[in-house]
Amino acid sequence: KMLQREYASRINITPDDVRAYYDGHQDEFKKDGKAQPFDQVKNDVAAVVKTQKEAAIQQQLFAELKDKYNVVIHRAALGGK
């Protein structure tokens, strides 16, 4: 829940962010070998942008916690490798 609050307070995704990601990564949004129109995939693009921003914020939060409390965070405990 704490992460969700932090994400909500720190993430601001603009339509320009979504469009810029799409423009730079159209190959990720292909169907039958063709890039799908932005209007058809904008929600998918926004989800990718949100996931990337959440990952960046998570890393920032973990760094802050490690600095503040001098702890070690084991990735295995987070489901990572």
SVG drawing of the C-alpha trace seen along z (x, -y; Angstrom):
<svg xmlns="http://www.w3.org/2000/svg" viewBox="-8 -16 32 31">
<polyline fill="none" stroke="black" stroke-width="0.4" points="0.0,0.0 2.9,-2.3 4.3,-1.8 0.9,-2.5 0.7,-5.8 4.2,-6.7 3.5,-5.8 0.3,-7.9 2.0,-10.9 5.2,-10.7 3.9,-9.5 2.6,-12.1 2.2,-10.7 1.2,-13.2 -0.2,-12.5 3.1,-13.8 4.9,-11.1 2.7,-8.4 3.0,-9.7 6.8,-10.1 7.2,-6.5 5.0,-5.2 6.9,-7.3 10.2,-5.8 9.0,-2.2 6.5,-1.5 8.0,1.9 6.7,3.0 3.2,2.4 3.0,4.3 0.3,6.6 0.7,8.8 4.0,7.1 2.6,3.6 2.7,0.9 -0.7,0.3 -2.1,-3.2 -1.5,-5.2 -5.2,-5.6 -5.6,-1.8 -2.7,-1.1 -2.4,-4.3 -3.7,-2.5 -1.2,0.2 1.6,-2.4 0.4,-4.2 0.6,-1.0 4.2,-0.4 5.2,-4.0 3.5,-3.6 5.3,-0.4 8.7,-2.0 8.0,-5.0 6.9,-2.7 10.2,-0.7 12.2,-3.9 10.3,-5.2 10.7,-1.8 14.4,-2.0 14.5,-5.5 12.4,-4.4 14.6,-1.4 17.7,-3.6 16.2,-6.1 15.3,-3.3 18.7,-1.7 20.4,-5.1 18.0,-6.0 17.9,-2.7 21.2,-1.1 19.4,2.0 20.0,4.7 17.1,5.5 17.3,9.0 15.8,9.2 14.7,12.8 12.3,11.5 10.8,9.2 10.3,12.0 13.3,10.8 16.4,12.6"/>
</svg>
